[in-house]
Amino acid sequence: MILDNSNLDNEIELSNLKGEKERENISSWLEKPSFKIAILSTFAALAVVFGYMLAFIPNIEIFTLTVFLSGFILGKKEGLIVGLLSSMIFTFFNPLGISPLPLFLYQIAHYSLTGFLGGFLRQYFNKREYFKPKDDLYIFPILAILGLTGALITFFYDILSTFFGAILFSQSYEYFLTTYLSGIIFTTIHLVGNVLGFIIILPGLIQLIIKLLD
């Protein structure tokens, strides 16, 4: 006797798809365009406000975390938009002065990609059984991935922003290396601060926002 397991396989597949869909759709509120636009604008405004609040504290910031969080909650496209808008406003009206053109363009591109990466990482987590947005997110796999992500985002920002800043004065490798090494203490503080933010603050904010939107 040959057993037909096709129906059982279909049910299992549908159940898995349903589970992924539930994890992906963090809230039904986000399916409403008007609400999504409102919360997108809120994220952009918060990023700018946080940027101004900590502008005079060297290498301590939560601007990156806020932009990344927007993509994680809203999606890749929306995170990119938040990063684009908030970085344009904050960089252009920076209280410490507007950045030179090459650095200005890089900063906008970097934070746009940071928001996009937030949405991309959420899609990655959606396919993992250990990612349960309404439960505890302070588990090793999530913290390790978030910490590594925060480290890479910060590292590439610091090294590339130094590069684009250095080419304004000299196109030699030696000048870039000297500039980067002379600020290694500040970049280390920036790196450690953002990694801690992504590990300690970000999971809690994700859970809090999910509960508020539920």
Residue, then its C-alpha position, 0 to 999 in steps of 0.5 A: m500500500i502506497l501512502d500519499n503524503s502530498n496533502l501532509d506535505n502541503e499542510i506543513e508547507l502552508s503552516n511554515l509559510k503562515g509562520e513566516k508571514e506572521r513574523e514578517n507582518i509585525s503589525s497589521w497597522l503597518e499595512k495601512p499606507s497612511f499609518k506607515i507614512a506617519i511612522l516613517s516620518t516619526f522615525a526620520a524626525l527622531a533620528v534627526v533629533f537624536g543626532y542633534m542631541l548628541a552632536f557635541i559628544p564625540n563619537i557617541e550617537i544613536f542616529t545609526l541605531t534609529v535609522f537601522l531600527s526604522g528599516f527593521i520595523l518598516g521594511k527595506k524600502e522604508g528604511l532606505i527612505v528614512g536614512l535618506l531623509s534624516s541624513m540629508i537634514f542632519t548633515f546639511f544642517n549639522p551644528l558642527g558645519i556641513s560636510p564637504l561634498p564627497l563626504f556629504l554624499y557618502q554620508i547620505a548613501h551610508y545611512s540610506l543603506t543602513g536603513f535598507l540593511g535593517g529591513f534586509l536583516r529582518q527578512y533574514f530573521n523571519k526565516r529563523e525559528y529562534f526569531k520570535p518578535k513578541d518573545d525574548l529577543y535577548i538570546f545569543p544568535i540575535l545578539a551576536i548578529l545584531g552586534l556584528t551588524g552594528a560593528l560592520i556598519t560603524f567600521f565601514y562608516d569610520i574608515l570610508s568617511t576618513f577616506f573621503g575626508a582625506i582625499l580633499f587634502s591629499q590623494s596619498y595613501e600615507y595621508f589617509l593612513t596617518t589620519y585614520l590612525s591618529g583618530i583610532i581612539f575616537t573610532t574605537i569609542h564609536l565602534v564600541g558604543n554602537v555595538l553596545g547599542f545594537i546589543i543592549i538597546l536595539p532588541g528592547l526597542i524592537q520588542l517595545i515597538i512591536k507591543l505598541l503596534d500589536 
